[in-house]
Amino acid sequence: MGMLGGIVCVLAALCGVMGILTATDVISPLSAELTWLFWFALSGILFIASIALGTGRTE
């Protein structure tokens, strides 16, 4: 996958965890714009980017 793909994948997982924590009100949103929907959307975008980085590299 490469180093960059791995980093993006870890960031996507952390965004997913933040989305779950925000949706279940374990932590309050950091600001009005950073709701659970934002975290899940960002997580999905980063997961798709990590797939693209993993499959787009030819050696």
Residue pairs with C-beta under 8 A, 6 or more apart in sequence:
1 9
1 50
1 53
1 54
1 57
2 53
2 54
2 57
4 53
5 50
5 53
5 54
5 57
6 50
8 46
8 49
8 50
8 53
9 46
9 47
9 50
11 46
12 42
12 43
12 44
12 45
12 46
12 47
12 49
12 50
13 43
15 39
15 40
15 42
15 43
15 46
16 39
16 40
16 43
18 39
19 36
19 37
19 38
19 39
19 40
19 43
20 36
21 27
22 28
22 29
22 34
22 35
22 36
22 39
23 36
29 35
29 36
